[in-house]
Amino acid sequence: MAFVDEVTVFARAGRGGDGSASVLREPYTPRGGPDGGDGGRGGDVVFEVSTGLRDLSALADRPHPRAANGGNGGKRNRTGAAGEDLVIAVPDGTRVEDGEGFLADLVGVGTRAVVARGGRGGRGSSAIASPKDRVPRVAEAGEPGEEKRLRVELRTVADLGLVGLPNAGKSTLLAALTAARPKIADYPFTTLTPNLGVADLGDERFVVADIPGLVEGAHEGRGLGHRFLRHVSRCRALALAVDLSAPDPGADLATVRSELEAYDSALAARPYLVVGTKADLVPDADAQAVLGAGAIAVSAVTGEGLGPLRERLQRLAAEAASTTEESRPFVVLRPARPRFVVRREGERFRVIGRGVERWVSETDLEDPAKVRRLQRRLVREGVERQLVAAGAGRGDEVVIGDVSFEFIPERGADGAT
């Protein structure tokens, strides 16, 4: 499958198991009382950084991950089994956003984040028994798990990034410096996805990333610029590759630097080395005269300058490692889920929440006094206010659990006088 560095995932955590409404019934125990157990919690959907993955193609193949539901409670206070968490392996450098914004930045093997939380299990009859209701005939239903639309993208993690215009010889240079074997051809945009290689200098090793070629205006998205530039953002140091056989190598270098700075000003401050490639095509090329002090001319075909280049890149990677702050994982911890939510379903409105659904299920709707008590509880909980905010008006249908009501707000709640 093609390299995938961006994917939309629809994750659903497991639903919590229902509580049991069992009452103990056995010979010679006439007042056994409630013995219904609680339901098990639903499984979470978890992303975890794993070795051996270089892109998000596994997520692209299965964009609808589903965690297991919790088991229902049973009699004799048996608790339902907890749903198994669904742990999904992702590559190092994975960034996750949900509908509320940034959620997690996963850097480092073993780093994990819960991207969708499983629902709580419902309480059984023995747990909800109270002095006022010693033998409840009902139990709580399990909460549904979170359903989230996630935007997942990969930002390559490397010690050093090879950056330059298309056809600047970056892939050939990567193949000469490491054991990587990227696709190489004599036309621009041969490389469409980042390639990684490990340069081994005895006791020293560093990871090199070949970033697809940038074009002028890349920071504005031209030539898939944003998709390419985001991989540069994690590289500790940069090697700016410039084709010495180009009509104006100096102008090409200026274009690459301006695009990096326009995309992220912090990139301009990264340690860097200017590498003049294809020196075999320009006899007696003076890289420093054309590209500035410190530039080095190399030829991946003849091997010219590769030895000194490896040493300078190793020093550059070591310098960057000592001066650049280590990338750290970052996971946003959001407040607990609200006690209830209001959703519009066509012409009607549904209120979802374990507490309000339990109140409705426990109420004798044939008793006007109990119905009035239920309405007061819903008003105090803020259900009426949220319905009005969602656009519900007098006479609209409202569904709570399995019961449908006609919405008749208190005087003035919906703006009426």
ZAMARGU-4260 file (C-alpha; in steps of 0.2 Angstrom, whole numbers, plus 5000, padded with zeros to 4 digits):
<rodrens>
0) 5000/5000/5000 | 5006/5018/4997 | 5014/5028/5011 | 5000/5036/5021 | 5004/5051/5033
5) 4986/5057/5035 | 4970/5048/5039 | 4953/5051/5046 | 4947/5038/5059 | 4930/5035/5066
10) 4933/5027/5083 | 4920/5020/5095 | 4923/5014/5113 | 4914/5000/5121 | 4897/5002/5129
15) 4896/4999/5148 | 4886/4984/5153 | 4869/4985/5160 | 4866/4982/5179 | 4855/4968/5185
20) 4839/4971/5193 | 4839/4953/5202 | 4831/4950/5218 | 4836/4935/5229 | 4824/4921/5228
25) 4828/4905/5236 | 4819/4893/5249 | 4818/4899/5267 | 4824/4916/5262 | 4808/4926/5261
30) 4816/4943/5261 | 4832/4940/5252 | 4833/4958/5245 | 4841/4964/5229 | 4856/4955/5223
35) 4859/4962/5206 | 4877/4966/5201 | 4884/4980/5192 | 4888/4980/5173 | 4906/4980/5167
40) 4914/4996/5159 | 4916/4997/5141 | 4934/4996/5133 | 4944/5011/5128 | 4952/5014/5111
45) 4970/5017/5114 | 4984/5023/5102 | 5001/5017/5107 | 5018/5021/5098 | 5026/5005/5092
50) 5042/5001/5083 | 5042/4994/5065 | 5029/5006/5058 | 5033/5020/5046 | 5016/5026/5041
55) 4998/5026/5045 | 4993/5013/5032 | 4986/5001/5045 | 4974/5014/5051 | 4969/5019/5033
60) 4965/5000/5030 | 4953/5000/5046 | 4947/5017/5049 | 4932/5011/5060 | 4940/5004/5076
65) 4928/4997/5089 | 4932/4992/5107 | 4923/4978/5116 | 4907/4981/5126 | 4906/4978/5145
70) 4897/4963/5151 | 4880/4964/5160 | 4879/4962/5178 | 4871/4946/5185 | 4862/4939/5200
75) 4871/4936/5217 | 4880/4952/5215 | 4890/4946/5200 | 4899/4961/5191 | 4899/4960/5172
80) 4916/4958/5163 | 4925/4974/5158 | 4927/4976/5140 | 4944/4973/5133 | 4953/4989/5127
85) 4957/4991/5109 | 4976/4995/5108 | 4981/5002/5090 | 4999/5003/5086 | 5005/5019/5078
90) 5021/5026/5072 | 5033/5037/5081 | 5027/5055/5078 | 5009/5053/5077 | 4998/5068/5080
95) 4979/5066/5084 | 4965/5079/5084 | 4947/5077/5088 | 4931/5088/5086 | 4937/5099/5101
100) 4954/5102/5094 | 4972/5095/5098 | 4971/5078/5108 | 4988/5070/5108 | 5006/5071/5101
105) 5014/5054/5103 | 5033/5054/5103 | 5043/5039/5109 | 5041/5021/5109 | 5028/5015/5122
110) 5019/5032/5123 | 5000/5030/5123 | 4984/5040/5123 | 4966/5035/5126 | 4957/5043/5111
115) 4939/5036/5115 | 4934/5031/5132 | 4922/5017/5136 | 4906/5019/5145 | 4903/5016/5163
120) 4894/5001/5168 | 4876/5003/5175 | 4873/5000/5194 | 4864/4984/5199 | 4849/4984/5210
125) 4860/4980/5226 | 4870/4996/5223 | 4855/5008/5220 | 4845/5001/5235 | 4842/5015/5248
130) 4832/5018/5264 | 4818/5025/5253 | 4818/5010/5241 | 4825/4995/5249 | 4820/4983/5235
135) 4822/4992/5219 | 4814/4984/5204 | 4825/4993/5191 | 4844/4994/5187 | 4854/5007/5178
140) 4858/5004/5160 | 4877/5005/5154 | 4883/5021/5147 | 4887/5022/5128 | 4906/5023/5124
145) 4913/5039/5116 | 4912/5040/5097 | 4925/5052/5089 | 4930/5057/5072 | 4949/5059/5073
150) 4961/5067/5062 | 4977/5058/5063 | 4993/5064/5054 | 5012/5058/5055 | 5026/5070/5057
155) 5042/5060/5054 | 5055/5059/5069 | 5073/5060/5063 | 5090/5067/5069 | 5093/5075/5052
160) 5082/5080/5037 | 5088/5082/5019 | 5079/5096/5012 | 5079/5104/4995 | 5071/5108/4978
165) 5064/5094/4967 | 5078/5084/4958 | 5092/5091/4970 | 5099/5073/4973 | 5093/5070/4990
170) 5087/5052/4987 | 5104/5048/4979 | 5113/5056/4994 | 5102/5046/5006 | 5107/5030/4997
175) 5125/5034/4998 | 5125/5039/5016 | 5114/5025/5023 | 5107/5007/5018 | 5091/5015/5013
180) 5086/5011/4995 | 5074/5025/4989 | 5067/5026/4972 | 5079/5037/4961 | 5076/5044/4944
185) 5081/5059/4933 | 5065/5068/4934 | 5057/5080/4948 | 5046/5073/4962 | 5052/5055/4960
190) 5051/5056/4980 | 5033/5058/4985 | 5035/5052/5003 | 5048/5053/5016 | 5062/5040/5016
195) 5072/5036/5032 | 5089/5029/5033 | 5102/5026/5047 | 5119/5032/5045 | 5132/5021/5055
200) 5149/5029/5059 | 5156/5016/5071 | 5149/5019/5088 | 5139/5034/5082 | 5122/5032/5073
205) 5109/5044/5067 | 5093/5044/5058 | 5092/5053/5041 | 5075/5058/5033 | 5074/5062/5014
210) 5060/5075/5013 | 5051/5076/4996 | 5056/5091/4986 | 5049/5108/4990 | 5044/5121/4977
215) 5042/5140/4979 | 5026/5143/4988 | 5027/5127/4997 | 5022/5135/5014 | 5006/5140/5005
220) 5002/5122/5001 | 5009/5122/4983 | 5016/5106/4977 | 5009/5097/4993 | 5020/5109/5003
225) 5011/5108/5019 | 5011/5089/5019 | 5030/5089/5015 | 5035/5103/5027 | 5027/5096/5042
230) 5039/5081/5042 | 5053/5094/5043 | 5047/5101/5059 | 5053/5087/5070 | 5070/5085/5062
235) 5083/5091/5075 | 5095/5097/5061 | 5094/5101/5042 | 5105/5097/5027 | 5100/5109/5014
240) 5104/5100/4997 | 5107/5111/4982 | 5111/5105/4964 | 5127/5113/4959 | 5123/5110/4941
245) 5107/5121/4942 | 5107/5138/4932 | 5108/5147/4949 | 5112/5137/4964 | 5112/5152/4975
250) 5094/5157/4971 | 5089/5139/4974 | 5096/5139/4992 | 5088/5156/4995 | 5071/5148/4990
255) 5073/5133/5001 | 5078/5144/5016 | 5063/5156/5013 | 5050/5142/5012 | 5057/5135/5028
260) 5056/5151/5037 | 5039/5156/5030 | 5032/5139/5036 | 5039/5139/5054 | 5051/5153/5059
265) 5059/5141/5072 | 5066/5130/5057 | 5077/5145/5052 | 5086/5143/5069 | 5089/5124/5068
270) 5107/5119/5065 | 5110/5116/5047 | 5123/5112/5034 | 5123/5117/5015 | 5127/5102/5004
275) 5131/5105/4985 | 5126/5090/4976 | 5131/5083/4959 | 5148/5090/4960 | 5154/5078/4946
280) 5143/5088/4934 | 5153/5104/4938 | 5172/5102/4937 | 5181/5112/4950 | 5165/5117/4958
285) 5168/5129/4973 | 5153/5126/4984 | 5158/5139/4997 | 5160/5153/4983 | 5142/5148/4976
290) 5133/5143/4992 | 5142/5153/5006 | 5155/5149/5019 | 5153/5131/5027 | 5145/5123/5011
295) 5153/5107/5006 | 5152/5099/4988 | 5149/5081/4986 | 5145/5068/4972 | 5135/5053/4977
300) 5140/5045/4960 | 5159/5046/4962 | 5160/5047/4980 | 5168/5064/4981 | 5167/5072/4998
305) 5156/5059/5005 | 5168/5055/5019 | 5170/5073/5025 | 5151/5075/5023 | 5148/5060/5035
310) 5159/5067/5048 | 5151/5084/5047 | 5134/5077/5048 | 5138/5067/5063 | 5145/5082/5072
315) 5129/5092/5066 | 5118/5078/5073 | 5127/5078/5090 | 5127/5096/5091 | 5108/5097/5088
320) 5105/5083/5101 | 5114/5093/5114 | 5106/5110/5110 | 5089/5105/5104 | 5075/5101/5117
325) 5070/5083/5116 | 5053/5080/5108 | 5041/5075/5122 | 5024/5067/5121 | 5009/5078/5125
330) 4992/5072/5129 | 4977/5084/5133 | 4967/5079/5148 | 4949/5085/5146 | 4936/5087/5159
335) 4925/5072/5163 | 4910/5069/5151 | 4895/5080/5155 | 4881/5072/5165 | 4870/5072/5150
340) 4870/5078/5132 | 4856/5084/5120 | 4856/5078/5102 | 4844/5083/5088 | 4837/5069/5078
345) 4827/5076/5064 | 4812/5084/5071 | 4814/5078/5088 | 4827/5079/5102 | 4835/5066/5112
350) 4843/5068/5130 | 4856/5055/5134 | 4863/5053/5151 | 4863/5039/5164 | 4856/5049/5178
355) 4841/5057/5168 | 4837/5041/5160 | 4836/5032/5177 | 4825/5045/5184 | 4813/5043/5169
360) 4813/5024/5170 | 4810/5024/5189 | 4795/5036/5188 | 4777/5030/5187 | 4771/5041/5173
365) 4753/5037/5178 | 4755/5047/5194 | 4754/5066/5191 | 4763/5069/5207 | 4778/5059/5202
370) 4778/5066/5185 | 4779/5084/5192 | 4793/5078/5204 | 4802/5071/5188 | 4800/5088/5179
375) 4807/5098/5194 | 4822/5086/5194 | 4825/5089/5176 | 4824/5107/5177 | 4836/5108/5192
380) 4848/5097/5182 | 4848/5109/5167 | 4839/5098/5155 | 4826/5111/5150 | 4839/5124/5148
385) 4850/5113/5137 | 4835/5109/5126 | 4830/5127/5123 | 4848/5130/5119 | 4848/5116/5106
390) 4833/5124/5098 | 4818/5114/5106 | 4802/5124/5106 | 4785/5121/5115 | 4777/5105/5108
395) 4792/5097/5101 | 4795/5079/5104 | 4809/5075/5117 | 4815/5057/5120 | 4823/5051/5136
400) 4828/5033/5137 | 4813/5023/5130 | 4800/5037/5134 | 4794/5051/5123 | 4788/5068/5130
405) 4780/5083/5123 | 4791/5098/5127 | 4782/5110/5138 | 4795/5122/5146 | 4792/5132/5162
410) 4785/5150/5159 | 4798/5160/5151 | 4811/5146/5148 | 4809/5146/5129 | 4807/5165/5128
415) 4788/5165/5130 | 4780/5177/5142
</rodrens>
